[in-house]
Amino acid sequence: MSYSAQPVPSLKREPVIRRLAATDSIDDLTSLLHRAYAGLAAMGFNYTAVDQSADVTLARIADGLCFVAEMDSTIVGTIMYYPSGTKGGCPWYDRPNIAKIGQFGVEPSCQGTGVGALLLQRAEAEAALAGADEIALDTAEEAHHLVSWYGRCGYRFIEHAQWDGKVYRSVILSKPLHALNAS
Ligand SMILES: CC(C)(COP(=O)(O)OP(=O)(O)OC[C@H]1O[C@@H](n2cnc3c(N)ncnc32)[C@H](O)[C@@H]1OP(=O)(O)O)[C@@H](O)C(=O)NCCC(=O)NCCS
């Protein structure tokens, strides 16, 4: 099984990828998520990040590591990395040694410029460093642009999930990390 990082479009300016700091504003991060997910909301997908409160943002951060992309002292993207053993809820997520990602969003004006690919790579690198077998995520099965991008990044379909309160069915997608672990 070979690991291949997702292609990163050529960035005009490279963001710094770092851990969320105690001094970063959770309200600002929540607003960024709302802006990032507005397009999905307009498509009819009620992802949690569409309208979650700052308290929900904090609760979703508590179980894992929150990474942010910063450009010109402004946070323009974020991703959550959840180590294996956290964030269960479906058979694949409940397996041992499966890391996960979530709460993944980029400022709309920066989307399509490679910021998301860098954040995804950072979460994958954390998972590989921790010795996870795979890293998994979920998204709406009808969000075809996302399902196909994740496919190009090396994620394959595992199973469906129906989360409480969601109007859409989700797909669980997962990417093996064995080769990265070995390097
Ligand atoms: C999904 C998301 C986090 C990816 O971040 P990003 O910075 O846009 O990602 P990248 O620039 O690295 O590119 C991702 C892919 O999507 C395409 N893409 C995404 N948004 C795009 C946009 N607005 N314009 C053009 N292309 C876009 C890119 O071309 C690229 O595909 P490719 O590498 O095969 O060419 C970001 O688009 C986003 O916040 N979307 C809304 C929220 C969301 O969908 N979150 C994930 C839920 S599972």
The ligand as a MOL file (V3000), in Angstrom:
LIG
                    3D

  0  0  0     0  0            999 V3000
M  V30 BEGIN CTAB
M  V30 COUNTS 48 50 0 0 0
M  V30 BEGIN ATOM
M  V30 1 C -13.0970 21.6330 1.4650 0
M  V30 2 C -12.1230 22.7540 1.8020 0
M  V30 3 C -11.7790 22.7040 3.3020 0
M  V30 4 C -10.8520 22.5080 0.9980 0
M  V30 5 O -9.9900 23.6130 1.2210 0
M  V30 6 P -9.3900 24.4050 -0.0360 0
M  V30 7 O -8.3970 25.3610 0.4720 0
M  V30 8 O -10.4920 24.9210 -0.8660 0
M  V30 9 O -8.6780 23.1880 -0.7590 0
M  V30 10 P -7.5820 23.2250 -1.9100 0
M  V30 11 O -7.4020 24.5860 -2.4410 0
M  V30 12 O -6.4140 22.5310 -1.3610 0
M  V30 13 O -8.2820 22.3930 -3.0510 0
M  V30 14 C -9.2100 21.3950 -2.8190 0
M  V30 15 C -9.8000 20.9140 -4.0940 0
M  V30 16 O -11.0820 21.4910 -4.2780 0
M  V30 17 C -11.0710 22.3920 -5.3750 0
M  V30 18 N -11.7770 23.5800 -4.8600 0
M  V30 19 C -12.3210 23.7100 -3.6390 0
M  V30 20 N -12.9310 24.8940 -3.5160 0
M  V30 21 C -12.7420 25.5290 -4.6470 0
M  V30 22 C -13.1240 26.8070 -5.0890 0
M  V30 23 N -13.8710 27.6570 -4.3600 0
M  V30 24 N -12.7370 27.1810 -6.3040 0
M  V30 25 C -12.0280 26.3340 -7.0530 0
M  V30 26 N -11.6510 25.0980 -6.6800 0
M  V30 27 C -12.0100 24.7030 -5.4910 0
M  V30 28 C -9.6380 22.5680 -5.7300 0
M  V30 29 O -9.4680 22.7630 -7.1160 0
M  V30 30 C -9.0030 21.2630 -5.2990 0
M  V30 31 O -9.1530 20.2010 -6.1870 0
M  V30 32 P -7.8810 19.6420 -6.9990 0
M  V30 33 O -6.7010 19.6760 -6.0530 0
M  V30 34 O -8.2200 18.2800 -7.4020 0
M  V30 35 O -7.7290 20.6060 -8.1100 0
M  V30 36 C -12.6910 24.1630 1.4540 0
M  V30 37 O -12.9730 24.2160 0.0730 0
M  V30 38 C -13.9290 24.5120 2.2560 0
M  V30 39 O -13.8310 25.1240 3.3170 0
M  V30 40 N -15.1010 24.1350 1.7390 0
M  V30 41 C -16.3500 24.3960 2.4700 0
M  V30 42 C -16.4450 23.5660 3.7390 0
M  V30 43 C -16.2050 22.1050 3.4490 0
M  V30 44 O -16.5810 21.5860 2.3970 0
M  V30 45 N -15.6220 21.4100 4.4170 0
M  V30 46 C -15.3800 19.9780 4.3440 0
M  V30 47 C -16.5790 19.2210 4.7510 0
M  V30 48 S -16.2620 17.4600 4.7640 0
M  V30 END ATOM
M  V30 BEGIN BOND
M  V30 1 1 1 2
M  V30 2 1 2 3
M  V30 3 1 2 4
M  V30 4 1 2 36
M  V30 5 1 4 5
M  V30 6 1 5 6
M  V30 7 2 6 7
M  V30 8 1 6 8
M  V30 9 1 6 9
M  V30 10 1 9 10
M  V30 11 2 10 11
M  V30 12 1 10 12
M  V30 13 1 10 13
M  V30 14 1 13 14
M  V30 15 1 14 15
M  V30 16 1 15 16
M  V30 17 1 15 30
M  V30 18 1 16 17
M  V30 19 1 17 18
M  V30 20 1 17 28
M  V30 21 1 18 19
M  V30 22 1 18 27
M  V30 23 2 19 20
M  V30 24 1 20 21
M  V30 25 1 21 22
M  V30 26 2 21 27
M  V30 27 1 22 23
M  V30 28 2 22 24
M  V30 29 1 24 25
M  V30 30 2 25 26
M  V30 31 1 26 27
M  V30 32 1 28 29
M  V30 33 1 28 30
M  V30 34 1 30 31
M  V30 35 1 31 32
M  V30 36 2 32 33
M  V30 37 1 32 34
M  V30 38 1 32 35
M  V30 39 1 36 37
M  V30 40 1 36 38
M  V30 41 2 38 39
M  V30 42 1 38 40
M  V30 43 1 40 41
M  V30 44 1 41 42
M  V30 45 1 42 43
M  V30 46 2 43 44
M  V30 47 1 43 45
M  V30 48 1 45 46
M  V30 49 1 46 47
M  V30 50 1 47 48
M  V30 END BOND
M  V30 END CTAB
M  END
